[in-house]
Amino acid sequence: MSSKNTNSEVYYTLLPTAGRERTYKFWDLLAVQICYGIAAWFFLAGAQTGLYLPAKEAIPTILAGNCIPLFLIVGCGLVASRYGVEQLTSTRGIFGNKGTTLVLWMYMLCLYPSQATLCLLFGQSATKFSGSLFGENLLSSEGFGVTFFGLLALVIGGFIAWLGPNALKWFTRISAICMFAILAGLIVYVLNIYGIEYIFDAEPREPIMIDGEPNAAWSRASALETNVGIGLSWAFFFGQWTRLADCESTAFHGTMWGWGLLAAIAGVFAAFTALATGIYDPTIWLVNISEDTGIPFLSILGLLLMAIANVSSFATATYPATISLRSRFPKLKWIPALMICIIPVLFLLNDDVYNAINKVFSFIACLSSIYGAIVIADLLFVCKGRFSIREMFNYSKGYSYWKGYNPGALVAMAAGLAFYLTTLNPLTWESPNGLFPYISAGIPTFIITGIVYIVLMKCWVLKKFPVTFMNDIKYDDQK
């Protein structure tokens, strides 16, 4: 294989990265995570939090709801960074060489609705941009216009993802600047037009209603679960970026800061804006900035920056999903794999997804808390990140456990899924066992799943199916 082809295979999944190929520094990872997170999800989740809770409750809910779950799962990327392999490959020793197929489809089920929100926010931005420039027209309509531009975002984002990580590195740097410009403008606008006192005195406009009355407990728990969902959602995405980090410290701190405190600040100011205006849609905020200041150019610029950020974020999410798909099915070519990650999003381009960010991230929290719990439990208490890279790439016999599946992981998955769905149904927003809103669903599911996994592995699985550890090769030797 030529050096050019080898380099291509490294960046598109089929080979581990060596030290010289790990080109992402701390600031590169930070730019990826900030661009990735702020573009839609933190704005929408923050806005919904502001509609549910007053400012003094919204701030700790957003910060703790995002940062605590992220801290719990940040180790998901360390094994990938240690061995230079992508996320699913790094967990073959945990789930089994066939068990990662189940994890892959869990990942895809989380990916599609989150990708749809990016496309829809791009569509909302683009329709209002079109309306600002050309007045009312077909492309500025809520129906056709949003769908058309959402599809356009899907195509452009898919193309950027096809270019690979080196191109993405530059796109995300540009996009991160766009997001900071939007956030800075939003902060100045909210504080100057409304003032901090007005925001802290404002009552939430759309709290959760139970029996026709506002219910504070349900509002708090619902806002917390939405933000916990974002914090946990990164569990599937760590390894695809941390395998490109120049060291494990960069992998840890880049993702912890980028997806954590820095990105969550955007959610706080989104909550402030929603409290001040009573409006959920960030694109309407940008239009209002021009109306309140009398400077039409501001909304046009803001909407353009928002559109750029969202399409870059779509690409940033699509690339890792595509390499995960190829890692499980190595004979699958890059473009067909890309299409599998993109086309199903088309069926979710509707307002129900855009206006129900709490249900989207509750669904994601259900799956990602289960996956993240098993990976972290294994990292800390079971195999402790020691695996054989040779066995990772042995598709027929490597880490076979029971017919290719780790039975301990399967049982823990089932236990976690049962607990989450009986505590909170993401689709109906009801609690069959009555525990919600007294507890949230995501973090308790994480804890229960992890405990079940540890007990099963220690008492049963490792005794019956010994794991091949990588004791004889040091991390530095793999570079």
ZAMIKOL-913939 format. One record per residue (C-alpha): x, y, z. Coordinates in steps of 0.1 Angstrom, whole numbers. Example, Ala and Ser with C-alpha at 12.3 -4.5 7.8 and 13.67 -1.06 7.14 Angstrom:
<marvexs>
px: 123; py: -45; pz: 78
px: 137; py: -11; pz: 71
</marvexs>
This chain:
<marvexs>
px: 0; py: 0; pz: 0
px: 14; py: 34; pz: -9
px: 21; py: 60; pz: 17
px: -7; py: 82; pz: 3
px: -32; py: 53; pz: 5
px: -20; py: 44; pz: 39
px: -26; py: 80; pz: 51
px: -61; py: 79; pz: 36
px: -70; py: 47; pz: 53
px: -58; py: 61; pz: 86
px: -80; py: 91; pz: 84
px: -110; py: 72; pz: 71
px: -108; py: 44; pz: 98
px: -92; py: 12; pz: 86
px: -58; py: 17; pz: 103
px: -48; py: 30; pz: 137
px: -32; py: 64; pz: 138
px: 5; py: 66; pz: 146
px: 20; py: 95; pz: 166
px: 29; py: 116; pz: 135
px: -6; py: 113; pz: 122
px: -23; py: 126; pz: 154
px: -25; py: 162; pz: 142
px: -51; py: 176; pz: 165
px: -37; py: 199; pz: 192
px: -57; py: 212; pz: 223
px: -71; py: 242; pz: 204
px: -81; py: 221; pz: 174
px: -101; py: 198; pz: 196
px: -116; py: 228; pz: 215
px: -127; py: 244; pz: 182
px: -143; py: 211; pz: 170
px: -162; py: 206; pz: 202
px: -173; py: 243; pz: 206
px: -185; py: 245; pz: 170
px: -201; py: 211; pz: 172
px: -220; py: 217; pz: 204
px: -231; py: 254; pz: 203
px: -244; py: 255; pz: 167
px: -279; py: 242; pz: 175
px: -282; py: 220; pz: 206
px: -270; py: 244; pz: 233
px: -290; py: 272; pz: 219
px: -322; py: 252; pz: 216
px: -318; py: 233; pz: 249
px: -309; py: 266; pz: 267
px: -339; py: 283; pz: 252
px: -362; py: 256; pz: 264
px: -346; py: 257; pz: 298
px: -354; py: 294; pz: 299
px: -390; py: 287; pz: 290
px: -393; py: 262; pz: 319
px: -373; py: 278; pz: 347
px: -364; py: 313; pz: 361
px: -328; py: 325; pz: 356
px: -316; py: 316; pz: 391
px: -326; py: 280; pz: 385
px: -317; py: 279; pz: 347
px: -280; py: 287; pz: 353
px: -271; py: 258; pz: 376
px: -294; py: 234; pz: 356
px: -276; py: 241; pz: 324
px: -241; py: 241; pz: 338
px: -245; py: 211; pz: 361
px: -267; py: 192; pz: 337
px: -240; py: 194; pz: 310
px: -208; py: 193; pz: 329
px: -214; py: 166; pz: 354
px: -225; py: 140; pz: 329
px: -197; py: 150; pz: 306
px: -172; py: 144; pz: 334
px: -187; py: 110; pz: 341
px: -182; py: 99; pz: 305
px: -151; py: 118; pz: 294
px: -130; py: 86; pz: 298
px: -149; py: 71; pz: 268
px: -123; py: 87; pz: 245
px: -91; py: 77; pz: 264
px: -88; py: 42; pz: 251
px: -93; py: 54; pz: 216
px: -66; py: 80; pz: 221
px: -43; py: 54; pz: 237
px: -45; py: 30; pz: 208
px: -52; py: 55; pz: 180
px: -84; py: 37; pz: 169
px: -119; py: 50; pz: 165
px: -146; py: 47; pz: 191
px: -163; py: 14; pz: 182
px: -130; py: -4; pz: 175
px: -117; py: 7; pz: 209
px: -147; py: -9; pz: 226
px: -146; py: -43; pz: 209
px: -129; py: -57; pz: 240
px: -159; py: -45; pz: 260
px: -189; py: -54; pz: 239
px: -174; py: -82; pz: 218
px: -165; py: -81; pz: 181
px: -202; py: -86; pz: 171
px: -216; py: -67; pz: 200
px: -203; py: -34; pz: 186
px: -229; py: -38; pz: 158
px: -256; py: -33; pz: 184
px: -237; py: -3; pz: 197
px: -234; py: 11; pz: 162
px: -271; py: 11; pz: 157
px: -276; py: 27; pz: 191
px: -252; py: 54; pz: 179
px: -271; py: 59; pz: 146
px: -304; py: 62; pz: 164
px: -289; py: 90; pz: 185
px: -273; py: 106; pz: 154
px: -303; py: 110; pz: 132
px: -326; py: 132; pz: 153
px: -297; py: 153; pz: 165
px: -286; py: 159; pz: 129
px: -322; py: 168; pz: 120
px: -321; py: 196; pz: 145
px: -290; py: 211; pz: 129
px: -306; py: 209; pz: 94
px: -338; py: 225; pz: 107
px: -320; py: 253; pz: 125
px: -300; py: 259; pz: 93
px: -333; py: 260; pz: 74
px: -349; py: 284; pz: 98
px: -318; py: 307; pz: 95
px: -318; py: 305; pz: 57
px: -355; py: 312; pz: 53
px: -353; py: 343; pz: 74
px: -321; py: 353; pz: 56
px: -339; py: 350; pz: 23
px: -368; py: 370; pz: 37
px: -345; py: 398; pz: 49
px: -329; py: 401; pz: 15
px: -357; py: 395; pz: -9
px: -389; py: 398; pz: 11
px: -416; py: 372; pz: 13
px: -410; py: 344; pz: -13
px: -413; py: 306; pz: -16
px: -378; py: 301; pz: 0
px: -387; py: 322; pz: 30
px: -417; py: 301; pz: 39
px: -419; py: 280; pz: 70
px: -429; py: 249; pz: 51
px: -411; py: 245; pz: 18
px: -383; py: 269; pz: 26
px: -372; py: 252; pz: 58
px: -374; py: 218; pz: 42
px: -355; py: 229; pz: 11
px: -327; py: 246; pz: 30
px: -326; py: 217; pz: 55
px: -319; py: 194; pz: 26
px: -293; py: 218; pz: 13
px: -275; py: 218; pz: 47
px: -276; py: 180; pz: 46
px: -259; py: 180; pz: 11
px: -233; py: 206; pz: 20
px: -225; py: 191; pz: 54
px: -222; py: 157; pz: 38
px: -197; py: 170; pz: 13
px: -176; py: 186; pz: 40
px: -176; py: 153; pz: 59
px: -165; py: 135; pz: 28
px: -134; py: 158; pz: 27
px: -122; py: 143; pz: 59
px: -106; py: 155; pz: 92
px: -79; py: 178; pz: 78
px: -105; py: 198; pz: 59
px: -129; py: 196; pz: 89
px: -102; py: 211; pz: 111
px: -102; py: 243; pz: 90
px: -140; py: 244; pz: 87
px: -145; py: 241; pz: 124
px: -120; py: 269; pz: 131
px: -140; py: 292; pz: 109
px: -173; py: 279; pz: 123
px: -161; py: 284; pz: 159
px: -153; py: 321; pz: 151
px: -189; py: 324; pz: 137
px: -204; py: 309; pz: 168
px: -184; py: 332; pz: 191
px: -195; py: 362; pz: 170
px: -232; py: 351; pz: 174
px: -228; py: 344; pz: 211
px: -210; py: 378; pz: 217
px: -237; py: 396; pz: 198
px: -264; py: 378; pz: 217
px: -249; py: 386; pz: 251
px: -245; py: 423; pz: 242
px: -281; py: 424; pz: 229
px: -297; py: 408; pz: 258
px: -278; py: 427; pz: 285
px: -282; py: 461; pz: 267
px: -319; py: 458; pz: 256
px: -333; py: 440; pz: 287
px: -307; py: 442; pz: 314
px: -297; py: 416; pz: 339
px: -323; py: 426; pz: 365
px: -352; py: 422; pz: 341
px: -339; py: 387; pz: 331
px: -336; py: 376; pz: 367
px: -371; py: 389; pz: 375
px: -387; py: 374; pz: 344
px: -410; py: 344; pz: 349
px: -407; py: 314; pz: 326
px: -433; py: 317; pz: 298
px: -440; py: 280; pz: 291
px: -435; py: 258; pz: 322
px: -446; py: 222; pz: 322
px: -483; py: 219; pz: 328
px: -499; py: 191; pz: 349
px: -537; py: 190; pz: 352
px: -538; py: 225; pz: 337
px: -515; py: 241; pz: 363
px: -478; py: 249; pz: 361
px: -458; py: 222; pz: 378
px: -424; py: 234; pz: 392
px: -411; py: 198; pz: 399
px: -418; py: 186; pz: 364
px: -403; py: 218; pz: 349
px: -371; py: 214; pz: 369
px: -367; py: 177; pz: 361
px: -376; py: 182; pz: 324
px: -350; py: 210; pz: 320
px: -324; py: 190; pz: 338
px: -331; py: 159; pz: 317
px: -327; py: 179; pz: 285
px: -293; py: 192; pz: 296
px: -282; py: 158; pz: 310
px: -291; py: 144; pz: 276
px: -267; py: 167; pz: 258
px: -240; py: 160; pz: 284
px: -244; py: 123; pz: 280
px: -248; py: 124; pz: 242
px: -211; py: 129; pz: 236
px: -203; py: 94; pz: 247
px: -206; py: 80; pz: 212
px: -184; py: 108; pz: 197
px: -153; py: 110; pz: 218
px: -131; py: 84; pz: 201
px: -134; py: 96; pz: 166
px: -117; py: 128; pz: 176
px: -95; py: 118; pz: 205
px: -78; py: 92; pz: 183
px: -64; py: 122; pz: 164
px: -53; py: 140; pz: 195
px: -15; py: 144; pz: 200
px: -17; py: 129; pz: 235
px: -42; py: 116; pz: 261
px: -41; py: 148; pz: 281
px: -52; py: 168; pz: 250
px: -79; py: 142; pz: 244
px: -92; py: 146; pz: 279
px: -90; py: 184; pz: 283
px: -100; py: 193; pz: 248
px: -132; py: 175; pz: 250
px: -139; py: 183; pz: 286
px: -136; py: 220; pz: 281
px: -150; py: 222; pz: 246
px: -182; py: 202; pz: 252
px: -184; py: 212; pz: 289
px: -182; py: 246; pz: 305
px: -174; py: 267; pz: 274
px: -202; py: 254; pz: 253
px: -227; py: 254; pz: 282
px: -222; py: 291; pz: 286
px: -240; py: 295; pz: 253
px: -269; py: 276; pz: 268
px: -270; py: 300; pz: 297
px: -273; py: 331; pz: 275
px: -298; py: 312; pz: 253
px: -319; py: 307; pz: 285
px: -315; py: 344; pz: 293
px: -328; py: 354; pz: 258
px: -358; py: 330; pz: 261
px: -366; py: 345; pz: 295
px: -364; py: 380; pz: 282
px: -383; py: 375; pz: 249
px: -404; py: 344; pz: 256
px: -393; py: 330; pz: 222
px: -378; py: 296; pz: 217
px: -364; py: 300; pz: 181
px: -329; py: 314; pz: 181
px: -334; py: 327; pz: 145
px: -362; py: 349; pz: 156
px: -338; py: 364; pz: 182
px: -315; py: 374; pz: 154
px: -343; py: 391; pz: 135
px: -354; py: 409; pz: 167
px: -319; py: 423; pz: 171
px: -322; py: 442; pz: 139
px: -357; py: 454; pz: 148
px: -347; py: 466; pz: 183
px: -314; py: 483; pz: 172
px: -327; py: 496; pz: 138
px: -297; py: 480; pz: 120
px: -310; py: 455; pz: 94
px: -275; py: 443; pz: 86
px: -271; py: 427; pz: 120
px: -298; py: 401; pz: 115
px: -285; py: 393; pz: 80
px: -250; py: 388; pz: 93
px: -262; py: 368; pz: 124
px: -284; py: 345; pz: 102
px: -255; py: 339; pz: 78
px: -231; py: 330; pz: 107
px: -258; py: 307; pz: 122
px: -262; py: 289; pz: 89
px: -224; py: 284; pz: 84
px: -221; py: 271; pz: 120
px: -249; py: 246; pz: 116
px: -237; py: 232; pz: 83
px: -202; py: 228; pz: 97
px: -216; py: 211; pz: 128
px: -235; py: 187; pz: 106
px: -203; py: 178; pz: 89
px: -185; py: 174; pz: 123
px: -211; py: 149; pz: 134
px: -214; py: 130; pz: 101
px: -176; py: 123; pz: 97
px: -172; py: 103; pz: 130
px: -205; py: 84; pz: 124
px: -193; py: 74; pz: 90
px: -159; py: 61; pz: 102
px: -177; py: 41; pz: 129
px: -199; py: 25; pz: 103
px: -169; py: 16; pz: 82
px: -150; py: 3; pz: 112
px: -177; py: -23; pz: 118
px: -182; py: -31; pz: 81
px: -147; py: -25; pz: 66
px: -158; py: -35; pz: 31
px: -183; py: -7; pz: 30
px: -169; py: 22; pz: 8
px: -168; py: 57; pz: 21
px: -196; py: 73; pz: 0
px: -222; py: 45; pz: 7
px: -213; py: 47; pz: 44
px: -218; py: 85; pz: 42
px: -252; py: 80; pz: 26
px: -263; py: 57; pz: 54
px: -255; py: 84; pz: 79
px: -272; py: 111; pz: 60
px: -303; py: 99; pz: 41
px: -325; py: 88; pz: 71
px: -322; py: 124; pz: 84
px: -345; py: 134; pz: 55
px: -374; py: 117; pz: 72
px: -370; py: 138; pz: 104
px: -370; py: 173; pz: 88
px: -402; py: 185; pz: 104
px: -413; py: 209; pz: 131
px: -421; py: 182; pz: 156
px: -384; py: 174; pz: 160
px: -373; py: 211; pz: 160
px: -398; py: 221; pz: 187
px: -393; py: 191; pz: 210
px: -356; py: 193; pz: 219
px: -364; py: 178; pz: 254
px: -378; py: 146; pz: 238
px: -349; py: 144; pz: 213
px: -323; py: 145; pz: 241
px: -342; py: 123; pz: 265
px: -342; py: 96; pz: 238
px: -305; py: 102; pz: 232
px: -298; py: 102; pz: 270
px: -315; py: 68; pz: 272
px: -291; py: 52; pz: 248
px: -259; py: 71; pz: 255
px: -262; py: 67; pz: 293
px: -263; py: 29; pz: 289
px: -234; py: 29; pz: 265
px: -213; py: 54; pz: 284
px: -219; py: 36; pz: 317
px: -206; py: 3; pz: 304
px: -175; py: 18; pz: 288
px: -166; py: 38; pz: 319
px: -173; py: 9; pz: 343
px: -150; py: -12; pz: 322
px: -123; py: 15; pz: 321
px: -123; py: 20; pz: 358
px: -131; py: -13; pz: 374
px: -128; py: -42; pz: 349
px: -103; py: -43; pz: 320
px: -90; py: -7; pz: 329
px: -82; py: 2; pz: 293
px: -59; py: -27; pz: 287
px: -67; py: -44; pz: 254
px: -49; py: -61; pz: 225
px: -49; py: -40; pz: 194
px: -43; py: -72; pz: 174
px: -75; py: -87; pz: 188
px: -94; py: -55; pz: 181
px: -88; py: -60; pz: 144
px: -94; py: -97; pz: 144
px: -129; py: -96; pz: 130
px: -136; py: -134; pz: 132
px: -120; py: -145; pz: 165
px: -109; py: -114; pz: 184
px: -129; py: -107; pz: 216
px: -155; py: -133; pz: 208
px: -169; py: -139; pz: 244
px: -202; py: -157; pz: 237
px: -207; py: -160; pz: 199
px: -191; py: -125; pz: 195
px: -212; py: -108; pz: 222
px: -203; py: -99; pz: 258
px: -233; py: -113; pz: 277
px: -225; py: -90; pz: 307
px: -228; py: -60; pz: 284
px: -261; py: -73; pz: 269
px: -277; py: -78; pz: 303
px: -265; py: -44; pz: 316
px: -279; py: -28; pz: 284
px: -313; py: -44; pz: 290
px: -313; py: -34; pz: 327
px: -305; py: 2; pz: 319
px: -330; py: 4; pz: 291
px: -358; py: -10; pz: 313
px: -350; py: 14; pz: 341
px: -349; py: 45; pz: 318
px: -381; py: 37; pz: 300
px: -400; py: 30; pz: 332
px: -387; py: 62; pz: 347
px: -393; py: 85; pz: 317
px: -409; py: 77; pz: 284
px: -392; py: 101; pz: 259
px: -421; py: 101; pz: 235
px: -450; py: 106; pz: 259
px: -431; py: 124; pz: 286
px: -447; py: 103; pz: 313
px: -432; py: 83; pz: 342
px: -447; py: 48; pz: 344
px: -430; py: 41; pz: 378
px: -436; py: 75; pz: 392
px: -400; py: 83; pz: 400
px: -397; py: 112; pz: 376
px: -397; py: 141; pz: 384
px: -383; py: 133; pz: 419
px: -352; py: 119; pz: 402
px: -339; py: 125; pz: 367
px: -336; py: 95; pz: 344
px: -302; py: 98; pz: 326
px: -277; py: 98; pz: 355
px: -295; py: 71; pz: 376
px: -296; py: 49; pz: 345
px: -259; py: 55; pz: 341
px: -252; py: 44; pz: 377
px: -275; py: 13; pz: 376
px: -261; py: 1; pz: 342
px: -226; py: 5; pz: 354
px: -231; py: -14; pz: 386
px: -249; py: -43; pz: 368
px: -220; py: -45; pz: 343
px: -193; py: -46; pz: 370
px: -210; py: -73; pz: 390
px: -217; py: -95; pz: 360
px: -181; py: -91; pz: 347
px: -164; py: -97; pz: 380
px: -187; py: -126; pz: 391
px: -194; py: -143; pz: 358
px: -181; py: -132; pz: 325
px: -143; py: -128; pz: 331
px: -142; py: -162; pz: 348
px: -160; py: -179; pz: 319
px: -146; py: -158; pz: 290
px: -110; py: -145; pz: 299
px: -101; py: -113; pz: 280
px: -68; py: -108; pz: 262
px: -50; py: -79; pz: 279
px: -23; py: -58; pz: 263
px: 4; py: -60; pz: 290
px: 35; py: -63; pz: 269
px: 32; py: -32; pz: 247
px: 35; py: 3; pz: 260
px: 15; py: 32; pz: 246
px: 47; py: 50; pz: 234
px: 56; py: 19; pz: 213
px: 25; py: 24; pz: 192
px: 35; py: 58; pz: 180
</marvexs>
